[in-house]
Amino acid sequence: MLPPRDVEEYTNRSGHTGRAGNIVVAVVVCNPRSANVSKIERESGVKFEHISAPQPSDVAQAAGVEAAESTRQISDSVIPAFKSAAEQLLNTSGMSAVELLAKALAKASGYSEIKSRSLLSSLENHVTLLLETGRPIYTPLYALGVLRRFLPENKVEFVKVLFSQLTEMALCLMWQLKI
């Protein structure tokens, strides 16, 4: 679904969510530069909270909060079975109790490390790049020239393969690179 085009559409959509004085939380997912978000915010008198897509560390942090809550639900009857191992780990690790607990929560959440991911495909150790221009990009050579100013040549060479799909004019190009 596209973001609302104007205030009337925004309030109509939000109104379907909240009826009879109920509190409404409306979420609009969009590119703020291409949507009318600031105009809708201004005309509706509603202050929007602008947030970006969650980063891998944000997701891990949320998983940690959930793991901490789950830990509170575990019966105290299991403590004697794990207490000796916990004390030994605390005494031999050289880490604080908080650091060890953080690692335990990470393990309980399925994390052994936090890897970066592409926003485009969610591939690990890739980054999404977006090149926007104020005019049409007629050939991939223009975009490659821009990339050469910011990336090592081996990364630019990899991008060339991705450009083989470009057949139409565009005002922006998006691709992902292995980091």
Disulfide bonds with the S-S distance in Angstrom:
none
